[in-house]
Amino acid sequence: MLVLTRRVNESIVIGNDVTITVISVQGHGAHAQVRLGITAPRETAVLRREVYDAVRAENERALQPPPAEGKPGQSG
């Protein structure tokens, strides 16, 4: 993991077309909130991690075969 220090209005660039800018910082320590501005092409998905994880989990569930009904060897 690359760790960078940035101040308000400073940015980092990822690849050639994603820029992340620190908009504001409120509070101190573990309770601080950082507002970020992200400039990226429309086709680039930008999601909070918890949303990304939820979407990924739902996609994985959708790929699972449905549970079998009844017991093997039984006919209806």
N, CA, C and O atoms as CSV, one atom per row, in Angstrom:
chain,resi,resn,atom,element,x,y,z
A,1,MET,N,N,0.847,-1.173,0.000
A,1,MET,CA,C,0.000,0.000,0.000
A,1,MET,C,C,0.893,1.237,0.000
A,1,MET,O,O,1.801,1.367,0.821
A,2,LEU,N,N,0.624,2.119,-0.915
A,2,LEU,CA,C,1.324,3.399,-0.969
A,2,LEU,C,C,0.587,4.370,-0.049
A,2,LEU,O,O,-0.628,4.530,-0.166
A,3,VAL,N,N,1.301,5.013,0.854
A,3,VAL,CA,C,0.701,5.981,1.771
A,3,VAL,C,C,1.261,7.353,1.432
A,3,VAL,O,O,2.476,7.550,1.405
A,4,LEU,N,N,0.364,8.304,1.173
A,4,LEU,CA,C,0.757,9.665,0.806
A,4,LEU,C,C,0.157,10.660,1.786
A,4,LEU,O,O,-0.912,10.426,2.349
A,5,THR,N,N,0.840,11.748,1.979
A,5,THR,CA,C,0.316,12.844,2.778
A,5,THR,C,C,-0.071,13.966,1.823
A,5,THR,O,O,0.733,14.381,0.989
A,6,ARG,N,N,-1.286,14.451,1.942
A,6,ARG,CA,C,-1.786,15.548,1.111
A,6,ARG,C,C,-2.488,16.542,2.006
A,6,ARG,O,O,-3.032,16.177,3.047
A,7,ARG,N,N,-2.475,17.782,1.606
A,7,ARG,CA,C,-3.198,18.830,2.315
A,7,ARG,C,C,-4.426,19.210,1.490
A,7,ARG,O,O,-4.572,18.775,0.348
A,8,VAL,N,N,-5.301,20.017,2.070
A,8,VAL,CA,C,-6.490,20.480,1.361
A,8,VAL,C,C,-6.060,21.134,0.053
A,8,VAL,O,O,-5.097,21.899,0.008
A,9,ASN,N,N,-6.793,20.816,-1.008
A,9,ASN,CA,C,-6.574,21.283,-2.377
A,9,ASN,C,C,-5.376,20.632,-3.066
A,9,ASN,O,O,-5.036,21.017,-4.185
A,10,GLU,N,N,-4.733,19.661,-2.432
A,10,GLU,CA,C,-3.679,18.907,-3.097
A,10,GLU,C,C,-4.277,17.622,-3.652
A,10,GLU,O,O,-5.276,17.120,-3.136
A,11,SER,N,N,-3.663,17.094,-4.702
A,11,SER,CA,C,-4.230,15.957,-5.422
A,11,SER,C,C,-3.216,14.852,-5.618
A,11,SER,O,O,-2.013,15.041,-5.439
A,12,ILE,N,N,-3.738,13.680,-5.996
A,12,ILE,CA,C,-2.912,12.597,-6.519
A,12,ILE,C,C,-3.541,12.194,-7.850
A,12,ILE,O,O,-4.737,12.395,-8.063
A,13,VAL,N,N,-2.748,11.635,-8.729
A,13,VAL,CA,C,-3.229,11.193,-10.026
A,13,VAL,C,C,-2.987,9.688,-10.126
A,13,VAL,O,O,-1.896,9.207,-9.818
A,14,ILE,N,N,-4.004,8.953,-10.556
A,14,ILE,CA,C,-3.909,7.512,-10.746
A,14,ILE,C,C,-4.062,7.244,-12.239
A,14,ILE,O,O,-5.060,7.624,-12.853
A,15,GLY,N,N,-3.064,6.587,-12.808
A,15,GLY,CA,C,-3.090,6.378,-14.253
A,15,GLY,C,C,-3.037,7.722,-14.959
A,15,GLY,O,O,-2.424,8.669,-14.466
A,16,ASN,N,N,-3.682,7.801,-16.117
A,16,ASN,CA,C,-3.689,9.044,-16.887
A,16,ASN,C,C,-4.973,9.839,-16.734
A,16,ASN,O,O,-5.058,10.977,-17.197
A,17,ASP,N,N,-5.992,9.240,-16.075
A,17,ASP,CA,C,-7.287,9.899,-16.139
A,17,ASP,C,C,-8.087,9.921,-14.841
A,17,ASP,O,O,-9.274,10.244,-14.870
A,18,VAL,N,N,-7.481,9.592,-13.712
A,18,VAL,CA,C,-8.179,9.667,-12.419
A,18,VAL,C,C,-7.390,10.595,-11.502
A,18,VAL,O,O,-6.200,10.393,-11.257
A,19,THR,N,N,-8.082,11.618,-11.003
A,19,THR,CA,C,-7.465,12.562,-10.069
A,19,THR,C,C,-8.290,12.589,-8.794
A,19,THR,O,O,-9.515,12.702,-8.840
A,20,ILE,N,N,-7.615,12.486,-7.654
A,20,ILE,CA,C,-8.274,12.551,-6.351
A,20,ILE,C,C,-7.729,13.769,-5.625
A,20,ILE,O,O,-6.519,13.906,-5.443
A,21,THR,N,N,-8.631,14.654,-5.213
A,21,THR,CA,C,-8.251,15.903,-4.556
A,21,THR,C,C,-8.837,15.940,-3.156
A,21,THR,O,O,-10.003,15.597,-2.962
A,22,VAL,N,N,-8.037,16.353,-2.176
A,22,VAL,CA,C,-8.524,16.535,-0.808
A,22,VAL,C,C,-9.322,17.843,-0.791
A,22,VAL,O,O,-8.780,18.915,-1.063
A,23,ILE,N,N,-10.607,17.740,-0.469
A,23,ILE,CA,C,-11.489,18.911,-0.436
A,23,ILE,C,C,-11.494,19.546,0.944
A,23,ILE,O,O,-11.401,20.767,1.069
A,24,SER,N,N,-11.602,18.712,1.993
A,24,SER,CA,C,-11.588,19.250,3.352
A,24,SER,C,C,-11.253,18.148,4.336
A,24,SER,O,O,-11.399,16.961,4.041
A,25,VAL,N,N,-10.797,18.563,5.521
A,25,VAL,CA,C,-10.522,17.652,6.626
A,25,VAL,C,C,-11.160,18.266,7.866
A,25,VAL,O,O,-10.912,19.426,8.194
A,26,GLN,N,N,-11.993,17.467,8.559
A,26,GLN,CA,C,-12.642,17.943,9.774
A,26,GLN,C,C,-12.318,16.988,10.907
A,26,GLN,O,O,-12.395,15.772,10.733
A,27,GLY,N,N,-11.959,17.517,12.057
A,27,GLY,CA,C,-11.643,16.697,13.212
A,27,GLY,C,C,-10.191,16.263,13.208
A,27,GLY,O,O,-9.406,16.656,12.346
A,28,HIS,N,N,-9.847,15.433,14.203
A,28,HIS,CA,C,-8.465,14.980,14.361
A,28,HIS,C,C,-8.448,13.499,14.687
A,28,HIS,O,O,-9.424,12.952,15.201
A,29,GLY,N,N,-7.352,12.869,14.391
A,29,GLY,CA,C,-7.146,11.476,14.779
A,29,GLY,C,C,-8.104,10.520,14.100
A,29,GLY,O,O,-8.499,10.717,12.951
A,30,ALA,N,N,-8.471,9.471,14.839
A,30,ALA,CA,C,-9.306,8.401,14.295
A,30,ALA,C,C,-10.715,8.875,13.943
A,30,ALA,O,O,-11.413,8.207,13.181
A,31,HIS,N,N,-11.139,10.004,14.481
A,31,HIS,CA,C,-12.492,10.501,14.226
A,31,HIS,C,C,-12.520,11.569,13.141
A,31,HIS,O,O,-13.571,12.161,12.896
A,32,ALA,N,N,-11.407,11.826,12.491
A,32,ALA,CA,C,-11.359,12.838,11.433
A,32,ALA,C,C,-12.170,12.367,10.229
A,32,ALA,O,O,-12.262,11.171,9.955
A,33,GLN,N,N,-12.751,13.321,9.524
A,33,GLN,CA,C,-13.442,13.035,8.273
A,33,GLN,C,C,-12.730,13.788,7.161
A,33,GLN,O,O,-12.426,14.974,7.285
A,34,VAL,N,N,-12.476,13.085,6.089
A,34,VAL,CA,C,-11.794,13.663,4.941
A,34,VAL,C,C,-12.762,13.639,3.764
A,34,VAL,O,O,-13.313,12.587,3.440
A,35,ARG,N,N,-12.975,14.773,3.126
A,35,ARG,CA,C,-13.806,14.835,1.917
A,35,ARG,C,C,-12.877,14.829,0.722
A,35,ARG,O,O,-11.938,15.621,0.638
A,36,LEU,N,N,-13.158,13.914,-0.209
A,36,LEU,CA,C,-12.341,13.776,-1.398
A,36,LEU,C,C,-13.172,14.095,-2.630
A,36,LEU,O,O,-14.351,13.748,-2.703
A,37,GLY,N,N,-12.553,14.752,-3.589
A,37,GLY,CA,C,-13.167,14.965,-4.894
A,37,GLY,C,C,-12.468,14.049,-5.877
A,37,GLY,O,O,-11.239,13.982,-5.901
A,38,ILE,N,N,-13.243,13.340,-6.690
A,38,ILE,CA,C,-12.673,12.375,-7.629
A,38,ILE,C,C,-13.101,12.752,-9.037
A,38,ILE,O,O,-14.292,12.873,-9.326
A,39,THR,N,N,-12.119,12.935,-9.908
A,39,THR,CA,C,-12.375,13.185,-11.314
A,39,THR,C,C,-11.941,11.952,-12.077
A,39,THR,O,O,-10.775,11.558,-12.033
A,40,ALA,N,N,-12.899,11.337,-12.787
A,40,ALA,CA,C,-12.612,10.112,-13.538
A,40,ALA,C,C,-13.551,10.064,-14.741
A,40,ALA,O,O,-14.601,10.707,-14.736
A,41,PRO,N,N,-13.179,9.310,-15.762
A,41,PRO,CA,C,-14.081,9.151,-16.905
A,41,PRO,C,C,-15.397,8.515,-16.469
A,41,PRO,O,O,-15.429,7.750,-15.505
A,42,ARG,N,N,-16.472,8.826,-17.168
A,42,ARG,CA,C,-17.793,8.283,-16.821
A,42,ARG,C,C,-17.807,6.760,-16.793
A,42,ARG,O,O,-18.529,6.165,-15.994
A,43,GLU,N,N,-17.027,6.130,-17.646
A,43,GLU,CA,C,-17.041,4.664,-17.710
A,43,GLU,C,C,-16.272,4.011,-16.565
A,43,GLU,O,O,-16.275,2.787,-16.439
A,44,THR,N,N,-15.610,4.819,-15.725
A,44,THR,CA,C,-14.879,4.301,-14.571
A,44,THR,C,C,-15.790,4.317,-13.349
A,44,THR,O,O,-16.233,5.378,-12.909
A,45,ALA,N,N,-16.065,3.139,-12.807
A,45,ALA,CA,C,-16.908,3.055,-11.608
A,45,ALA,C,C,-16.119,3.576,-10.409
A,45,ALA,O,O,-14.966,3.200,-10.199
A,46,VAL,N,N,-16.752,4.439,-9.632
A,46,VAL,CA,C,-16.155,4.951,-8.394
A,46,VAL,C,C,-17.157,4.668,-7.287
A,46,VAL,O,O,-18.226,5.275,-7.240
A,47,LEU,N,N,-16.808,3.734,-6.387
A,47,LEU,CA,C,-17.714,3.312,-5.322
A,47,LEU,C,C,-17.013,3.364,-3.977
A,47,LEU,O,O,-15.804,3.147,-3.885
A,48,ARG,N,N,-17.790,3.658,-2.921
A,48,ARG,CA,C,-17.258,3.484,-1.571
A,48,ARG,C,C,-16.997,1.991,-1.376
A,48,ARG,O,O,-17.686,1.164,-1.972
A,49,ARG,N,N,-16.023,1.640,-0.560
A,49,ARG,CA,C,-15.641,0.241,-0.392
A,49,ARG,C,C,-16.804,-0.628,0.082
A,49,ARG,O,O,-16.978,-1.744,-0.408
A,50,GLU,N,N,-17.613,-0.127,1.040
A,50,GLU,CA,C,-18.709,-0.939,1.544
A,50,GLU,C,C,-19.754,-1.211,0.464
A,50,GLU,O,O,-20.371,-2.277,0.461
A,51,VAL,N,N,-19.962,-0.268,-0.449
A,51,VAL,CA,C,-20.888,-0.483,-1.565
A,51,VAL,C,C,-20.290,-1.490,-2.545
A,51,VAL,O,O,-20.983,-2.395,-3.010
A,52,TYR,N,N,-19.018,-1.335,-2.857
A,52,TYR,CA,C,-18.326,-2.267,-3.747
A,52,TYR,C,C,-18.422,-3.697,-3.205
A,52,TYR,O,O,-18.747,-4.622,-3.949
A,53,ASP,N,N,-18.139,-3.878,-1.908
A,53,ASP,CA,C,-18.193,-5.209,-1.294
A,53,ASP,C,C,-19.601,-5.796,-1.362
A,53,ASP,O,O,-19.757,-6.987,-1.630
A,54,ALA,N,N,-20.631,-4.975,-1.124
A,54,ALA,CA,C,-22.011,-5.455,-1.179
A,54,ALA,C,C,-22.389,-5.875,-2.598
A,54,ALA,O,O,-23.025,-6.912,-2.785
A,55,VAL,N,N,-22.008,-5.088,-3.587
A,55,VAL,CA,C,-22.302,-5.423,-4.981
A,55,VAL,C,C,-21.581,-6.707,-5.371
A,55,VAL,O,O,-22.162,-7.577,-6.020
A,56,ARG,N,N,-20.343,-6.824,-4.986
A,56,ARG,CA,C,-19.565,-8.027,-5.316
A,56,ARG,C,C,-20.180,-9.277,-4.675
A,56,ARG,O,O,-20.294,-10.316,-5.325
A,57,ALA,N,N,-20.571,-9.176,-3.409
A,57,ALA,CA,C,-21.182,-10.313,-2.722
A,57,ALA,C,C,-22.493,-10.700,-3.397
A,57,ALA,O,O,-22.769,-11.887,-3.571
A,58,GLU,N,N,-23.292,-9.731,-3.774
A,58,GLU,CA,C,-24.558,-10.020,-4.445
A,58,GLU,C,C,-24.310,-10.682,-5.805
A,58,GLU,O,O,-25.027,-11.609,-6.180
A,59,ASN,N,N,-23.314,-10.217,-6.533
A,59,ASN,CA,C,-22.980,-10.837,-7.817
A,59,ASN,C,C,-22.520,-12.275,-7.631
A,59,ASN,O,O,-22.866,-13.143,-8.433
A,60,GLU,N,N,-21.749,-12.536,-6.589
A,60,GLU,CA,C,-21.300,-13.903,-6.321
A,60,GLU,C,C,-22.480,-14.805,-5.955
A,60,GLU,O,O,-22.531,-15.961,-6.375
A,61,ARG,N,N,-23.429,-14.280,-5.173
A,61,ARG,CA,C,-24.626,-15.064,-4.817
A,61,ARG,C,C,-25.445,-15.375,-6.067
A,61,ARG,O,O,-25.989,-16.471,-6.197
A,62,ALA,N,N,-25.532,-14.424,-6.978
A,62,ALA,CA,C,-26.316,-14.623,-8.196
A,62,ALA,C,C,-25.709,-15.708,-9.086
A,62,ALA,O,O,-26.425,-16.334,-9.866
A,63,LEU,N,N,-24.414,-15.935,-8.981
A,63,LEU,CA,C,-23.751,-16.949,-9.789
A,63,LEU,C,C,-23.867,-18.351,-9.214
A,63,LEU,O,O,-23.581,-19.328,-9.905
A,64,GLN,N,N,-24.284,-18.461,-7.957
A,64,GLN,CA,C,-24.413,-19.767,-7.318
A,64,GLN,C,C,-25.641,-20.484,-7.873
A,64,GLN,O,O,-26.671,-19.852,-8.106
A,65,PRO,N,N,-25.542,-21.817,-8.089
A,65,PRO,CA,C,-26.718,-22.548,-8.559
A,65,PRO,C,C,-27.790,-22.549,-7.467
A,65,PRO,O,O,-27.472,-22.518,-6.278
A,66,PRO,N,N,-29.055,-22.585,-7.876
A,66,PRO,CA,C,-30.121,-22.619,-6.859
A,66,PRO,C,C,-30.064,-23.925,-6.083
A,66,PRO,O,O,-29.619,-24.943,-6.614
A,67,PRO,N,N,-30.513,-23.906,-4.826
A,67,PRO,CA,C,-30.503,-25.149,-4.038
A,67,PRO,C,C,-31.432,-26.182,-4.675
A,67,PRO,O,O,-32.493,-25.840,-5.198
A,68,ALA,N,N,-31.015,-27.455,-4.622
A,68,ALA,CA,C,-31.832,-28.533,-5.172
A,68,ALA,C,C,-33.077,-28.719,-4.317
A,68,ALA,O,O,-33.021,-28.620,-3.091
A,69,GLU,N,N,-34.190,-28.987,-4.967
A,69,GLU,CA,C,-35.431,-29.229,-4.240
A,69,GLU,C,C,-35.575,-30.715,-3.987
A,69,GLU,O,O,-35.291,-31.524,-4.871
A,70,GLY,N,N,-36.012,-31.087,-2.792
A,70,GLY,CA,C,-36.208,-32.494,-2.449
A,70,GLY,C,C,-34.883,-33.200,-2.260
A,70,GLY,O,O,-33.820,-32.582,-2.317
A,71,LYS,N,N,-34.958,-34.503,-2.033
A,71,LYS,CA,C,-33.760,-35.303,-1.817
A,71,LYS,C,C,-33.400,-36.038,-3.104
A,71,LYS,O,O,-34.283,-36.363,-3.898
A,72,PRO,N,N,-32.123,-36.300,-3.315
A,72,PRO,CA,C,-31.740,-37.038,-4.519
A,72,PRO,C,C,-32.439,-38.388,-4.566
A,72,PRO,O,O,-32.616,-39.045,-3.540
A,73,GLY,N,N,-32.839,-38.800,-5.788
A,73,GLY,CA,C,-33.464,-40.095,-5.957
A,73,GLY,C,C,-34.975,-40.069,-5.759
A,73,GLY,O,O,-35.637,-41.068,-6.039
A,74,GLN,N,N,-35.540,-38.967,-5.289
A,74,GLN,CA,C,-36.995,-38.885,-5.112
A,74,GLN,C,C,-37.603,-38.300,-6.373
A,74,GLN,O,O,-37.027,-37.401,-6.987
A,75,SER,N,N,-38.735,-38.794,-6.751
A,75,SER,CA,C,-39.442,-38.201,-7.884
A,75,SER,C,C,-40.763,-37.630,-7.374
A,75,SER,O,O,-41.331,-38.115,-6.396
A,76,GLY,N,N,-41.239,-36.588,-8.060
A,76,GLY,CA,C,-42.400,-35.893,-7.580
A,76,GLY,C,C,-43.637,-36.385,-8.043
A,76,GLY,O,O,-44.687,-35.852,-7.684
